[in-house]
Amino acid sequence: MPDHAGVMGIGIGYTSDGVRNELFFDRTTSALLGEESVAVVNDPSGYDVPAGTVIDWADYLASGIVNSL
């Protein structure tokens, strides 16, 4: 499945408190490509959104090793 940047990967998800949390991984390197949270019930955990609505998401376009924060 694609992340929000359109990169194809493998998606893994879990549901907690009416929200499905999904992680997207690169098929070759297993690097985390992105994540999103989707409402699976109406008004989950105080959000005023219908089921199926993407509540938040993030794409990770670059990563690397650095010497400091």
C-alpha positions as CSV (number, residue, x, y, z in Angstrom):
1,M,0.0,0.0,0.0
2,P,1.2,3.5,-0.6
3,D,2.1,6.1,2.0
4,H,1.0,9.7,1.7
5,A,4.0,10.5,-0.5
6,G,3.0,7.7,-2.9
7,V,5.8,5.3,-2.0
8,M,4.7,1.7,-2.1
9,G,5.4,-0.3,1.0
10,I,4.0,-2.9,3.4
11,G,1.4,-1.7,5.9
12,I,0.9,-3.0,9.4
13,G,-1.8,-1.7,11.7
14,Y,-3.4,-2.1,15.1
15,T,-6.6,-0.7,16.6
16,S,-6.9,1.0,20.0
17,D,-9.6,3.2,21.4
18,G,-11.5,3.5,18.1
19,V,-8.4,4.5,16.1
20,R,-6.5,2.3,13.7
21,N,-2.7,3.1,13.8
22,E,-0.9,2.1,10.6
23,L,2.8,1.9,9.9
24,F,4.3,1.8,6.4
25,F,7.6,0.0,5.7
26,D,9.9,-0.2,2.7
27,R,9.7,-3.7,1.2
28,T,13.4,-4.0,0.6
29,T,15.1,-2.2,3.6
30,S,12.3,-2.4,6.2
31,A,12.8,1.3,6.8
32,L,9.8,3.1,8.3
33,L,8.3,5.2,5.4
34,G,5.4,6.7,7.3
35,E,2.5,6.3,9.7
36,E,-1.2,7.4,10.0
37,S,-4.1,7.2,12.4
38,V,-7.6,6.5,11.0
39,A,-10.9,6.7,12.9
40,V,-12.7,3.3,12.9
41,V,-15.7,4.4,14.9
42,N,-17.6,7.7,14.9
43,D,-16.2,10.2,17.4
44,P,-13.2,8.0,18.7
45,S,-11.5,9.3,21.8
46,G,-13.2,12.7,21.6
47,Y,-12.4,13.5,18.0
48,D,-15.4,14.9,16.2
49,V,-14.9,12.9,13.0
50,P,-16.8,10.1,11.1
51,A,-15.3,6.6,10.8
52,G,-12.8,6.3,8.0
53,T,-11.3,9.8,8.5
54,V,-7.5,10.1,8.6
55,I,-6.9,11.9,11.9
56,D,-3.1,12.5,11.4
57,W,-0.2,11.2,9.4
58,A,3.5,11.6,8.8
59,D,5.9,10.6,6.0
60,Y,9.6,10.0,6.7
61,L,11.4,11.1,3.5
62,A,15.0,10.9,4.8
63,S,16.9,9.3,7.6
64,G,20.5,8.9,8.5
65,I,23.1,8.6,11.2
66,V,24.4,11.9,12.8
67,N,27.0,12.8,15.3
68,S,24.7,14.8,17.6
69,L,21.1,15.9,18.1
